[in-house]
Amino acid sequence: MKRSAPRSLAIAALVIGALGLSACSAGGDAGSDGGGDASGPLIVYTNSNGDGRGEWVTAEAKKAGIDIEIVGLGGADLANRIVAEKNNPVGDVVFGLNNMFFETLKAEKAITAYKPAWSGEVDQASGDPKDGAFWPLVEQAIVTVYDTNTIPEADAPTELSELWEDSKYQGKYEVNTVLGQATPQLVLAGLLAPYQDADGDLGISDKGWKVVEEYFKNGSPAVEGTDLYARLTRGEVDFGTIPSSGITSRDAEYGTKTGVIAPKSGVPYVTEQIAEITGTKREQQAQKFIDWFGSAETQGAFAKEFSAYPVNEKAKAEALPEVVALIDSLPKQDIDFEFVRENIGAWVEKTELEYLP
């Protein structure tokens, strides 16, 4: 029987649970002032503080005269938290979430429009062209990778569906079951995108849900606290999914040589955004941080340090050539993100209840 989806991300259990979480945070939880005091450090919410990013942003901001405290959460949990706090905001700025989450924050009036000093250096269409409530920073592809030292390119699948359909790959690819995070949600959206069906369960055909079932059933669940590349080098799995910006640093750390599965239909892309949180008592500092962090100078340095692909046109010259080559080589999957935004909460709930191991 067809079911109607609840409002995107409006899952009470996630909202409540998110309030007590700060597992990704480089700076811990926000202070006890509840955002009601203009003194103290700028509270910066993000889901993009891993791999040393939070520490780097904190240190570089300090050099620019901006004292910040990073609070990190997975994407969906962070969006829920900001919505839950909108009548008594704790955070001042949020960055790293994708368009889908920022559209939800905009609809909830949890973010406030501000035109950054660098607005003319980015394609506003990659953010919020209508109202300028959020602005683009970094573009990433969500890719399925393997180590060519172990799996020659000729032996790797060319389509993702081979991972769960071909017995030689089953059990040898990692699946991230923490669906409160942005990347696993994008993976789920990518799996379901080709199967949109107005008469199907939550707008998806039976075939689409069968794909999700087989994907999780035949995968190896990610191990909390263990990097995918550690598992690749130990032979625990041969394939796994990460944002494209994580490849270069991991190859350097683990001695891997990453190959990427590039399906004909493309891969999901995400554009990370930044915005001022509505009701901040540190508005001047929040806007100063936005102007600094999105600038060509800072984004160029960030791109060099973390293998990012900046949206800022002036900063792109600083991006690593191998990163530019990878992004240019991967077609974008056709995903109706408005449809995804309206349904992702219900898709996550169904997947967690029915398909997760």
C-alpha positions in Angstrom: 0.0 0.0 0.0 1.3 3.4 -0.9 2.3 5.6 2.1 2.6 9.4 2.3 6.0 10.8 3.4 6.3 12.9 6.5 7.9 16.4 6.2 11.5 16.0 5.1 13.8 15.4 8.1 10.9 15.7 10.5 11.7 12.5 12.4 11.1 13.2 16.1 13.5 10.5 17.3 16.3 11.9 15.2 15.7 15.4 16.4 15.7 14.4 20.1 18.7 12.1 19.6 20.7 14.8 17.8 20.5 17.2 20.7 22.8 15.0 22.8 25.3 14.1 20.1 28.7 15.7 19.2 30.6 12.7 18.0 32.0 14.4 15.0 32.9 17.6 16.8 36.5 18.9 16.9 35.5 21.4 19.5 32.9 19.5 21.5 29.4 20.7 22.2 28.5 24.4 22.2 28.7 26.4 25.3 25.9 26.8 27.9 25.0 30.4 26.9 22.5 29.1 24.4 23.6 31.7 21.9 22.0 34.4 24.1 25.3 36.2 24.8 27.2 38.1 22.1 30.5 37.4 24.0 32.5 34.2 23.6 33.6 32.4 20.5 31.6 32.1 17.3 29.8 28.7 17.3 30.2 27.1 13.9 28.1 24.1 13.1 29.4 21.7 10.4 29.3 18.2 9.2 32.6 18.8 7.4 35.1 18.8 10.2 36.7 15.4 9.8 40.2 14.6 8.6 41.6 17.6 10.4 39.3 20.1 8.7 37.8 21.4 12.0 41.3 22.0 13.5 42.5 23.7 10.4 39.5 26.1 10.1 39.8 26.9 13.8 43.5 27.7 13.6 43.2 29.7 10.3 40.2 31.7 11.5 42.2 32.6 14.7 44.9 34.0 12.5 42.3 36.1 10.7 41.1 37.4 14.1 38.0 35.2 14.4 37.7 33.1 17.5 35.5 30.1 16.7 34.3 26.8 18.3 33.5 24.0 15.9 30.6 21.7 16.7 30.3 18.8 14.3 27.4 16.3 13.6 26.3 14.1 10.7 24.4 16.0 8.1 20.8 15.0 8.9 21.4 15.1 12.6 22.9 18.6 12.3 20.0 19.9 10.2 17.5 18.5 12.7 19.4 20.1 15.5 19.4 23.6 14.0 15.7 23.3 13.3 15.0 22.2 16.9 17.1 25.1 18.2 15.6 27.8 16.0 13.6 29.5 18.8 16.7 29.6 21.0 19.7 29.3 18.7 23.0 28.0 19.9 25.0 28.1 16.6 25.9 31.2 14.7 27.1 29.8 11.3 26.6 26.5 9.6 28.6 25.2 6.7 29.2 21.9 4.9 25.6 20.7 4.5 24.3 20.2 1.0 21.6 22.0 -0.9 18.9 19.5 0.3 19.5 20.2 3.9 19.9 23.9 3.4 16.6 24.1 1.6 15.0 22.5 4.7 16.7 25.1 6.9 15.5 27.9 4.6 11.9 26.5 4.7 12.0 26.4 8.5 13.4 30.0 8.6 16.4 28.7 10.5 18.9 30.5 8.4 19.1 34.2 7.4 20.1 35.6 4.0 23.4 37.4 3.8 25.3 38.3 0.6 29.0 37.5 1.1 31.8 39.7 -0.1 32.8 37.0 -2.5 29.3 36.5 -4.0 30.4 37.6 -7.4 33.1 34.9 -7.6 30.7 31.9 -7.4 27.8 30.7 -9.5 24.8 31.6 -7.3 22.8 28.9 -9.1 24.8 26.4 -7.2 23.4 27.8 -4.0 20.1 29.6 -3.5 19.7 31.7 -6.6 16.2 32.9 -5.6 16.8 34.4 -2.1 20.5 34.1 -1.4 19.8 32.3 1.9 22.9 30.1 1.5 26.0 30.2 -0.7 28.2 27.5 -2.3 31.7 26.6 -1.1 32.9 23.2 -2.3 31.7 20.6 -4.8 32.2 16.9 -4.3 31.4 13.6 -6.0 30.2 10.7 -3.9 32.3 7.8 -5.3 32.7 4.1 -4.9 36.5 3.4 -4.7 38.9 0.5 -4.6 42.7 0.1 -4.4 44.2 -0.7 -7.8 47.2 -2.3 -6.0 44.8 -5.1 -5.0 42.0 -4.9 -7.6 43.3 -4.2 -11.2 41.1 -1.8 -13.0 40.2 -4.6 -15.5 38.8 -6.7 -12.6 36.7 -3.9 -11.1 32.9 -3.6 -11.9 31.9 -0.8 -14.2 28.4 -0.5 -12.8 27.5 -0.3 -9.1 24.8 -2.9 -9.4 27.5 -5.5 -10.0 28.5 -5.2 -6.4 25.4 -6.8 -5.0 24.3 -8.8 -8.1 27.6 -10.6 -8.8 28.6 -13.2 -6.2 32.3 -12.4 -6.6 31.8 -8.9 -5.1 29.1 -9.8 -2.5 30.3 -9.2 1.0 33.4 -7.4 -0.3 32.0 -3.8 -0.4 31.4 -1.6 2.6 28.0 -0.1 3.3 27.6 2.8 5.7 24.5 2.1 7.8 24.6 5.4 9.8 21.8 7.1 7.8 21.9 10.2 10.0 24.9 11.3 8.0 24.8 13.1 4.7 27.0 10.8 2.6 24.9 7.6 3.3 21.8 9.5 2.6 23.2 10.6 -0.8 24.1 7.0 -1.5 20.5 6.0 -0.7 19.2 8.8 -2.9 21.4 7.6 -5.7 20.1 4.1 -5.4 16.5 5.1 -5.5 16.7 8.0 -8.1 16.1 5.8 -11.1 13.0 4.2 -9.6 10.7 7.2 -9.0 7.1 5.9 -9.2 4.1 8.0 -8.1 2.2 4.8 -7.4 5.0 3.1 -5.4 5.7 3.0 -1.7 7.0 6.5 -0.7 7.2 7.4 -4.4 9.5 4.5 -5.3 8.8 1.3 -7.3 9.1 -2.2 -5.8 12.2 -2.7 -8.0 13.8 0.3 -6.4 13.2 -1.0 -2.9 14.6 -4.4 -3.9 17.8 -2.6 -5.0 18.1 -1.1 -1.5 17.4 -4.4 0.1 20.1 -6.2 -2.0 22.6 -3.4 -1.6 22.6 -3.6 2.2 22.1 -7.4 2.5 25.1 -8.2 0.4 27.4 -5.5 1.8 29.8 -5.4 4.7 28.6 -2.9 7.4 31.1 -0.1 8.1 33.1 -0.6 11.4 32.7 2.4 13.7 36.0 4.2 14.2 37.7 2.3 11.4 38.5 4.1 8.2 37.4 2.5 4.9 41.0 2.5 3.6 42.2 0.7 6.7 39.7 -2.1 5.8 40.8 -2.0 2.1 44.5 -2.5 3.0 43.7 -5.3 5.4 41.6 -7.1 2.8 38.4 -6.9 4.8 36.6 -5.2 1.9 37.6 -4.4 -1.7 35.2 -1.4 -2.3 33.6 1.4 -0.4 32.1 4.9 -0.8 33.6 8.2 0.2 33.4 11.9 -0.9 35.9 12.6 -3.6 37.9 15.0 -1.5 39.0 12.2 0.8 40.9 10.2 -1.8 44.3 12.1 -2.1 45.0 12.2 1.7 44.1 8.5 2.1 46.3 7.4 -0.8 49.2 9.3 0.9 48.4 7.8 4.3 47.7 4.2 3.3 49.9 3.8 0.2 46.9 3.0 -1.9 46.3 3.9 -5.5 42.6 4.6 -5.8 40.4 3.6 -8.6 36.9 4.9 -9.0 33.8 3.1 -10.4 32.2 5.4 -12.9 28.7 4.2 -13.9 27.3 5.4 -17.2 24.4 7.0 -15.3 26.9 9.1 -13.3 27.5 9.5 -9.5 25.8 11.7 -7.0 27.3 15.2 -6.5 27.0 17.4 -3.5 27.7 21.1 -3.2 28.5 22.2 0.3 27.0 25.5 1.4 27.4 28.2 4.1 24.8 30.4 5.9 24.2 32.6 8.9 21.9 31.0 11.5 18.8 33.0 12.3 18.8 34.7 15.6 22.6 34.7 16.2 23.7 37.3 18.7 27.1 37.4 17.0 25.9 38.5 13.6 28.8 40.8 12.8 31.3 38.0 13.6 29.2 35.5 11.8 29.2 37.6 8.6 33.0 38.2 9.1 33.5 34.5 9.2 31.4 33.9 6.1 33.3 36.6 4.2 36.7 35.1 5.3 35.9 31.4 4.8 34.4 31.7 1.4 37.0 34.0 0.0 39.2 32.9 -2.8 42.3 33.1 -0.6 40.9 30.8 2.1 39.1 28.4 -0.2 42.2 28.1 -2.3 44.3 27.2 0.8 41.5 24.8 1.9 41.5 23.2 -1.5 45.3 22.6 -1.4 45.1 21.3 2.2 42.2 18.9 1.8 42.0 18.1 -1.9 38.8 20.0 -2.3 37.2 21.3 -5.5 36.1 24.9 -4.7 33.1 26.6 -6.3 34.9 30.0 -6.0 36.2 30.6 -9.6 39.3 32.4 -8.3 40.1 29.6 -5.9 39.9 26.8 -8.5 43.4 27.6 -9.7 44.7 26.3 -6.3 42.9 23.0 -6.6 45.1 19.9 -7.1 45.3 18.9 -10.7 44.4 15.3 -9.9 41.2 16.5 -8.1 40.2 18.7 -11.1 40.8 15.7 -13.4 38.7 13.4 -11.3 35.8 15.8 -11.0 35.9 16.5 -14.8 35.9 12.8 -15.6 32.8 11.8 -13.5 29.4 12.5 -14.9 26.7 13.7 -12.6 23.8 11.4 -11.8 20.4 12.8 -12.7 18.8 13.2 -9.2 15.6 15.1 -8.5 16.8 16.7 -5.2 13.5 18.4 -4.6 11.8 15.0 -4.7 14.6 13.6 -2.5 14.3 16.4 0.0 10.5 15.8 0.4 11.0 12.0 0.9 14.4 11.3 2.4 13.2 11.2 6.0 10.7 8.5 5.2 13.2 6.6 3.0 15.7 6.6 5.8 13.0 5.4 8.3 11.9 2.6 6.0 15.5 1.5 5.2 16.4 1.5 8.9 13.4 -0.6 9.9 13.3 -3.0 7.0 16.7 -3.4 5.3 19.6 -2.6 7.6 21.5 -5.7 8.9 
